[in-house]
Amino acid sequence: VVVAGIIRLDKDRKNAVLFGKNQAVNVGTLTGTPFIRQNGDILVGDSTGYFEIKSGSFQKQSSPPFVNITNFLLNNTPVQPSANGILSEPLLQAKEINLRYNQNTFSFEFLNIDFISQQEDTRVLYNLQNYDNAWRKAGDEKKAYYFNVPPGKYIFKVKAISATGLAAEKDIAVIISSPWWETWWFRVLSVLA
């Protein structure tokens, strides 16, 4: 029992599931120490009675949540696929996005669908690898904004983690080229000149 509700740990303690307000556990009324019966059932008291958690009644979630990157925006303008454009194929099929050095302010929109966990119980995180220091928690609008990203190779990742700990991840490479005056061939020509 913790401040946020009741936590179930699996046997090898690699996964935790929180039972809180979305599972009708009123956290403010929990009292005392949980009692574990000989058969493994757990009793947790609250101000109106108790919760009985039957050890054999937990169902494992069999499929992870669905997550996808749905839109790429350059300077807040959606980028549509075109033959000579930034996206040569639909975003859902694209493996990478190639940008010029001055196309370094962009954002991603993404979504997650979880038919088992309630929406509030699914965590959605994102990260621009080689740029962000850590995973960021997504807000309600499910958007990631990046401003003045320096030239380099990055991987944008979005991850959805269900209440039962199952995760799904989607990624796409973002390559921002250097300006011509920072390329190796320009530097070589400058030394020779």
N, C-alpha and C positions, 0 to 999 in steps of 0.2 A: 504494500500500500504506500503510495507516494502522494504528493500534493496534487498531482494531475489526475489521479485515479488509481486503478489497480493494474499492475504490470505482470504479465505472464512471460516467464523465461522458458525457452525450450531446454531440453536436457543437457545439451552441450553448451548452453548459454551463448550461442552465437546469434540469437534472435530474440527480440523483445516485442511484445504486443501490449499496447496501452488500451485499457478499457476505461473510458471517461464519460463525459456528458453525452456523446453520441450513442453510447451503449446503455444509457439510462442510469449511470452511476453518478450520483450526486456527491461530488468530491467534498463539499463543505460539511456533509453530515456523517462521513466515515469516522468511526470511533474504535479505539483499542487496537489490539494486535490480532491478526488473522489466526484462525484455528484450523489446523489440518487434521482431518479425520484419518482413521487407519486405512480407509480405501482410497485416500488421495484427494478426496473432495475438500474444498476450502470454504470456510465460513468467514465472512467479513461483516462486522456489525456496522450499522449506521443508526441514526437517531430514531428511525421509524421501524427498525427490524434488522434484518441481515440479508446479505447476498450469499447464495449458495452457488459455488462454482464447481460443477461436476467435472472431474478430471478427464473422463472419457467423452465429454460432449463437444470438445473443440474440433472444429472441422478445419482441415488444412486448405488454404486457398490453392487451387490447382494451377491457375494461370496468373501471370503478372499483369499489372496494369498496362494499357497501351499508351505509348507516347510517340509524338511525331512533331517535326518542325514544319509548320504550316505556311510561314511567310518569311521572306527576307526583304528588308527595307534599307535603301540607301538614302541617307539624309531624309528620313521619314517618308520616302516615296517607295511604294511596293515595286519590286523588280519582277518583271514578267519574262518568261523564256522567249528568246529570239535567236535566230541563226548566228548573228554576230554580236550578241549581247553578253552580259555578265553571266547569265544562265542560258546555256544552250539547250537544256532540257528542263522539264518540270522539277521544282525543288524537291519533291518527294523521291525522285530518281537520281538527283545530282549527288555526286561524291565530293565535289569541291567547288568553291567559288573563287575566281581569280579577279583581283581588284588592282587598280593602279594606285600609286602612292597617295594620290589626293582623294581617293574614294575610301577614306578611313573612318568615317562616321556612319555606323550602320546598326541595325537591330534585327532581332529574330522574334517571331511569334511562334508559340508552340501550344500544344494541347495534350491533355492526358485524359484517358477514359479508364475508369475502374468500375466494373459492374458489381463488385463484391464489397469493397470498402466504401464508406461514405466519403464524399469529396473532401471534407475537412480532415479526414484521417489519412489521406494520401499526400505524401510530401513530394514536392516537385523542386528539383534543384538544377542549376545550370552552371556552366563553367566554360571559359574560353582558355583552353590549355595553352600554356606559354605566355599568358597575359594575366589571368586571374590567379591570385595566390591560393584561393580556396573555392569550394563550391558555394554558390549563392542561392538563397532561398527565393523561389519565384513568388511574386505577388499574385493577387487575384486576376490581374489582366494577362498573366502568362506571357510576358515580354522581357527580353534582355536587350539593354542598350549599351553601345560601345562608342566612345568618342575619341578621335585623334589617335587611333591605334597605329603604332609605328610599323614600318615594313617588316614582314616576317611571315613565318608559317605557323598557323594556329589551327586548333581543332575545337569547334564549338560543340559542346555536349549538353544534352538535357536528359535528366534522369527522373523517373517517377518511382516512388517506393510506397507500396501499399501498407495498410495497417498491420498486415501479417509479415511484413519484411520482404516480400517478393519485389524485385526491381526490374525495370525495363529501361533501356538507354538507347538514345539515337544520337548520331554525330554527323558532322559535315566539316570538311577541311576549308579553311579560309586562308588564301595566300595573297598577301599584299606585296606587290613588287616595289623595288626601290626606285627612286627617281633616277633619271639617266645620269646625273652628275655624281651619283653614289655607286655606280656600277663598276665592276672590275675593269672592263674595257676602257672606260673613260679615265680611270686612274692611271692605267698603263699608258694611254695616249698622252696624258698630262705630264707624266714623268719623261716620256720620250720627246716631248715638244720643247 
